């Protein structure tokens, strides 16, 4: 078996390990929170949460570095240049060490301002300073030496990396329980976090040494070529990551500004379960970046536009999306009443302008880059098939069982969150559908396509979300998010399918129709929720659990007998320990 075939066979296992690891992490945190609150005051718990809000902004500095590790490790492995990985890692550690030192110094200097901004009581300021600087120091260690994890990812051994992070995370949970029982208070959370990072870093270094026995780290290996990779390729990914974080926060920013804190609290309740499901589904995307980088792109038609030409293209896309998106926005009550002329008169003019802008965009699109038909094309097509099956299976249940799930989780009295959960689930389904394509483009250094998608989504969110929130409240905000996510995803697929030479017919038959199969059992669950009356909280939890078990059993049965082919069934069986063990015995 050649290396390419071996790597592609590992993808399913790597994706599954990512989902399991993320699921364990999220569930353990949900279970642990009530225990922590028995030992910490709400103010102390808020202080700990605040640490990671600050660290989340600093972590943006690692987006580009991490993707650079993964992409170029995969490329060096494919080219047989494993010795370059040591140079890549040495240079990356140097970059992140400088960044981490600057971050800690800046945080220390800004500490009085942070105390004032977040209104921390004088009595709590000493412990707050210790916690902020302590978590920053541990986080800086993780950021500086975290390259070991991403080198393992680039070597297509994601399952090994997820095993390490899962056990380190469980060790952190055990340490938190032990430290709190010993009376260490909030400092116990810091000690447990430090233990996890040290265990994780040391274990990843040991695995890296086993996978690459000849790897060396030295200041002498730091070089200009790899600095350029981190600042050019890494810089582009960095910008995309920052834009993604900004876009993710926009919905809550607008809801808070327009409707207030109570509204954003309700919005967060409706968002929580879909967001958790999204994080688990997203973790299946990890293998696409290193696999695409390893396979690399074979172009039937390639072009290298100048920065000026790319900027004009992005501007053209922005104007087109804006004029097309403005048409439905005109009919929202909050916009309509501010118009100097009726929306019915203005809308046709915008439609004409949109068509005029679309014609040259379509012409440029038809003369754009095209990949040769081959492994990368099938990676994209199969990636869409499998990830859409996973995400639609998950979110179809959340939509169908939204009422019992919300009532089981937070109890009665949150009916508005049910509709929010439905719309947000639709939004996340569409966002997740673009995941494989975006990571494949990142793997072959075509980040412009991901930027186009984010740009389209940003324009539509800015157009629709504030006006829909002002018009229809929280339901309008969630519906606008779903609409913006859907429209931008359609634009992404229109652009991407041409590059991969995939027709609408092929996409529909291979990906869209199979992904719609879970809607059948989901419809049955929805009908059951209408027929079964609500009971006590415990009864509702048991009913929701019963729905989930029934839905999973029926959906998997239908998929097994009507959707999966023989090869896919074999791959699925190989991932299950029971089938794998029986296969080995036979």
N, C-alpha and C positions, 0 to 999 in steps of 0.2 A: 504494500500500500504506500503511495507517495505521500509527501508531507501535506500537500493541499487537501487530499481526501481525508487524511487523519484529522486535520484541523477542523474541517467542516463537520466531521462526525462528532467532534467534541462539543460543537455549538449547543446542541440540545441539552446536554448534561450541564454545561456551564450556565446556560440560561435558567434551567431549573434550580441549580444550586443558588443562583442569585436571588430568585424569588423566595426560596425557602429561608435563606439567611435574612433577607429583609423582613419577611413575615415574622420570623422568630424575634427579631429586634423590636419591631413595632408592637407585637403582642406583649413582650416582656416589659416594655415601657408602660403600656396601658395598665398592666397588672401591678407594676411596681409603684405607680404614682399614689394610689390610696395609702400604701404602706409608708411611703416617705412622709406624707402629710400627717401621719400619726406622731412623727418625731420632729417635724419642723413646723414653725409658724408659717402662715400664708405669706408673710413678708419675706421670710428666709427663702421659701420656695420661689417666690417672685424674683428674688435676688439671683438665685441660681439660674432661672430661666433667662434673666437679663444678660448674664454672662454669655450665653450661647447666641443671643441676638447680636451682641457685639462681635462675637467670633464669626458669626455667619457672614458679616461684611468682610472681615479679614480673609475668610476662606475663599472669597472670590479671587484672591491672588493666586490660588492654586489651580483654578480651572484649566488654564492654558498649559501649565506645567504638567499636570497629570495626563492630559490628552497627548502631549508631546512625548512623554515617556511611553505611552501605549503604542502610538502610531509608529514611532521610529524603532522601538524594540521589535515590533512585528516585521518592519521592513528589513532590519539588520538580520533577523532570523531567516527571512525568506532569501536574502542575498548571501547568506553564509558569512556574515561579517559580525559574529558575536563579540569579537574583541572591542567593537565600537560601543557596545552597551555599557562597558565600564566608564568610557569617556562621557557618554551621555549622562550616566548617573552621577558621576563626579561633578560635572558642570551643573546639573540640576540641583544637587545638594548645595553647591556654592551659591546659586541664585536664591534659593529659599532661605539659606542661613542669613544672608544679607537682608532679605525681606522681613524675616522673623525678628531680627535684632531691631530693625527700624520700627516694626510694629510694637514691640514691647516698650521701647523708649518713648514712642509717641503716646501709647496708652498711659504710661506713668506720668508724662507731662500733662495729659488731659484729664487726669483723675479728679482734680477739684471741679472741673467743668462737668464731668460725668455725674458727680455727686449732686450738683445743682440741677442739671437737666432732668434727672430722674428722681429728684426730690428725696434723696436718701437722708434719713434722720442722722443727726450728728452722732448719736450713740451707736449707730450701725456702720458709720463710715470706716472705722478701722477694719472690721471684719469684711466689709465690702471691698476695700482696697486689697486685702489679702486674697480674697476669692477671685477678684478680677485679674490681678497679676499672676496668681497661681494657675488659673485656668489658661491664661495667655501663654505662660511658660510651657505648660504641658502641650497645649495646642501647637506651639511653635516647634516643639520636638516632633510632634506628629507630622506637621507640615514639612519640616526639613528632611526627615528620614522616611516620609511616606512614599517616596519613590520606589522602595522595595516592593510595595503592594502593586504598583502600576507596572513595574517591570514584569512581575508574575502574570499580570493581565495580558501584557504584550506578548508573552510566551505562550498564550492560549491555555493557561492553567488557572482559569478563574475559579474553578471548583475548589482548588487548593487554597486560594486566597480567601474565598468565602468561608471555608471551614475554619481557617485561622480567626477571621473576624467574628464568626459566630461564637466560638469557644471563648475568645477574649471578652466578647460582650456578655456572655453568661457569667464569666468570672467577675466582671464588673458588677453585675446584679448581686452575686453572692457577697462580694466585698461591701457593697452599699448596705445590705442587710446586716452584715457583721459589724461594720463600723457604727451604724445607727444604734444597734443594740448595745454597743460598748459606750454610747453616750458622746460620740465625737461631734454630733450635730452636723451642721452644713459642711464643715471641713471634711467629714467622712465622705461626702460626695466627691470632693476634690481628690482625696486619696484614692478612691475607687477608680476615678477617671484616669489618674496617673498610672495606676496598676494596669488598666486595660491598654493604654497606649504603649507602655513598656513591653507588655506581653506580646502585643500585636506586632510591634516593630521588630523585636528580637526574633520572633517566629518567622516573619516574612524574610528577614535577612538570612536565616538558616535555610529556608526553602530556596531562596535565590541562589545561594552558594551551591546547593545540591543540583539545581537546574543548570547553573552556569559555573562549573567547578573552577574555571580559570579567571573568573571575574576579579578585578582589582579596583580599589578606590584609592585615589591619591590626588593631592593638589596639582601634581604634575600632569594629570590627565585632563585638567580643565583646559578647554580650547575655544578659540573664536568661532569655529564652525558650529559647535553645538550651542554656544550662546545665541548665534543667529537663528537656529531652529527654535529655541525657546522664545525668542522675542518676535520672530516673524510668524511661524505657524501658531505657536502658543499665544501670541498676542491676539491673533484673529479669534481663536477659540475663547480667549479671555473676554473679548468684547461681546461675543455671542452669549456667554454665560451671564455676564452682567446685564445684558438686555433681557435675557430670559427671567432673571430674578426680578427686575423692574416690572416686567410685564405680569408676572405672577402676583405681585403685590397691588397692581392697579385696581383690581376689582374692590378690594377692601378699602383702599384709599378713597375711591369715589363714594362707596357706600357710607363710610364714616363721615365724609365731608357733607354729603347731601342728606343723609338720614340719621346720623348720630351713632353713639356708642352702643346703645341697646340694639340697634339694627344690625351693626356689624357682629354683635354677639350671636344673634339669630342666624346671620349669614354663615358664621363659623360653625354653628351646629349643623346646618345643612351641608356644609362643605367637608366636615371631618371624615365621615366614612368613605365618601368617594375619593378624598385625598389619600387616605390610607391605602385604598385599593389601587390608586394610581401609582403610588410609590412601589408597591409590590410588583405591579405589572411592568413598570419602568426598569426594574432590576433585571428583567429578562433581556434587555437591549444590550447589555454590556459586551457580549461577544462580537457584535457587529463591527465595532470600530477596529479591533485588532485583526479580525478575519478579513475585512475589506482592505486594510493596510497591507496584509500579507499577500492577498491575491493581486492587489494593485489594479490599475485601470489599463485596459487595452482599448485605445480609442480608434473608432472608425472615422471620426471627424473630431478634431481637437482645435481649440482656439485659446489664445492667451490675450485677453483684452487688457488694454492699458488702464491704470487707475482712473483716468479721466473718463474713459468710455464706460467703465463699470459704474462710476458715479452717476453718469447720465442715465444709464439703464435703471438704477435704483430710483432715481428721481421720476423717471417715466412710469415705473411700477407704482410709485407712491401716488402720483396724480391719477392714474387709472383706477386704483383701488379707492381713492378718496371720492372721485366723481361717481363711480358705480355704487359705493357704499352710502353715499349721501342720498340716493334716490329713496330707499325705504325710510331713512331717518327723517325725511321731510314730513312724513305722515304721523310721526309721533306727536302727541298733544303738546309736549313741552317745547318742541321745535316749531310746530305748525303755527302756534299763536304768536311767534316772534317774526314770522315771514312777512315781508312787505307785499308779496303777491301770493295768491293761492298755491298750495302745493301741487294741485293738479296742472297748473300752468308751468311751474318750474321743473317738475319731474321730467317731462319729455325733453326739455333742453339738456338736462344732465345726462339723459339716456343717449342723446345724439353725441354729446361730448365724449361719453364713455366709449361709444362705438368708434369714434374717430381715433381715440387713444389706443383702442384695442387692436386696430388693424395693423399699424406698424409693429406693435408688440408681438402680435402673432407671426408677422413676417420674420422678425428677429428670432423668434422662438423656433420657427421651422428651419432656420439656417444655423441653429446653435449646435453645441457639441452633442455627439452621439457615441455611446460606448459600443464596442463590438459585442455581438451576442456570445455569451460564454458564462463562466462561473459567477462573475460579479452580478450579471443580470439575474441569474437564478437565485443568488443570495438575496437580492432585493425582492423578487417576486415571492419566494418562499417565506422571507421575513415578514412581508405584509400578510401572508396567509396565516402564519402561526400566531403572530402577535395580535392580529385582529380577532382570531378565534379566542385567545386568552382574554383580551380586554372586553370584547362584547359578551362573552360568557359571564364575566364578572359583573359588568355594569348593567346588563339586562336584568340580573337578579336584584341589584340595588334599586333599579327603577321599579320593577314589579312588586317588590316587597318593601317599598319605602315606608309605608305606614307602620307596619309592625316593627320594622327595624328602628325607626325613630322612637316609637313608643317604648320599645324594649330598652333602648340605650339611655334616653334621658327622661322617659316617663311621659304622661299626657301633658297637654298644654303647649305643645310646640308644633302645632299643625302647619304653620307657615314654613317650617323647615322641611316638611315633606316635599312640597313643590320645588323648593330650592335644591334639594338633593336630587330630584329627577333631572332638572335642567343642568346642574353641575356635572352629573354623571354623563349626560350627553356631550357636554363640552370636553370632558376628560377623555371620553372614547375617541373623539375626533383628534384631539391633541396626540394621544398615544399612537394613533394610526400612522403618524408621520415619523415616529421614532426610528424605525429601521432605516428609512431613507436618509434621514438627517445624519445618522451615525456612519452610514456607508459613505456619504459625501464627505464627511469629516475624515474618514479613513483614507480617502483618495485625494485629500487636500483640495476639495471643492466646497469650501465653507460658504461661498457666495449663495448657494441654493438655500442653505439654512438661514442665512441673513434675509433673503427675499421672503421666506415664510414668516419669520419674526416681524419683518417690516409690514407685511400685509396684515398680520394679526394685530399689530400695534395700532395701525391706522384705523382698522375697524373697531377695535375696543374703544379708542378715543372718540370715534364718531357715535357709536351706538350705546355704550354703557352709561355715560352720564345722562344722556337724554332719556334713555329707557328707564333709568332709576328715578329720574325726576317725574316721569310720566306714570309709571306703574309700580314704583317702590322696589322692594327686594326681588319680587318675582320678575320684574322687568330687568333688573341687573343680571340675574342668573340666566334669563332667556337671551339677553344680549351677549353674554359670555358664550353661551352655546352657539348662537348664530355666528359670532365672529370666529370662533374656533372651527366651525364647519366650513365657512366660506374660505378661510385662509388655507385649510387643509385641502380643499378642492383645487385651489390655485396651485398649491405645492405639487399635487399629483399631476395636474395638467403640465406643469413644467418638467417634472421628474420622469414621467412615463415616456416622454419623447426621448430623453437622454438615454434611458434604458431600452428603448425600442419596444415598448409594451403597448399593445392596442387596448382599447376600452373593452373589446370582446374578451381578450385574454385575461385582463384584470378582473372582469366581472365573473367569468367562469372559475378562475383559479382562486380568487380571494373574496370577492364581495358576497356571492351566493352562499359559499360554505360558512362564512362568518355570520350570516343571518339565521342559520339553523337554531342557535340557542333562543331566538325570539319565540319559538313554538312552545317549549316548556315554560318560558318566562310568562307567556300569556296565560298559561294554565295556573301559574302561581298567583298572578294578579287577580284572576277570577276567584281563586280560593280566598284571597284576602278580603274580597267583597262579601263572600258568603259566610266566613267565620267571624263572629262578633269579637270585639275586644274584651279581654278579661282583666285580671289583676296583672301587676308588673311581672310576677314570676310566670304566670300563664302565657303572657305575651312573649317573654324570652324563650320559653319552651316551644311555642308555636313558630317563632321566627327560626329557631334552630331546626325544627322539623321541616319547614319550608326549604331551608338551605340544603339539608341532607337529601330531600326528595329531588330538588332541582338539580343538584350535582349528579345524582345517580341517573336521572332520566336524560340529562344533557349529554353526559359521557357515553351513555348507551346509544343514543341517536347518532352522535358524532362517530362512534366506533363502526357502526353498521352502515351509515349512509355517506359519510364524508371522507374518512381516512382511507387511503389506499394501502396496499400490502406493505410497501416500504415504510410508510408512516406508522402503521401498526407495529411493525418490527422495532422501529426506533422507540416508540412509546413503551413497548414491552421491555426493552433493554434498560429503560430508565427506572423501572419498578423493581425493587429488590426481590420480590416474590418470584416474578417471572424470570429475572436474571439468574436467581439461584437454581430454579428448576431447569433452566436451559443449560447451566453448567453441569448439573448432575446428569442430565441426559447425554 
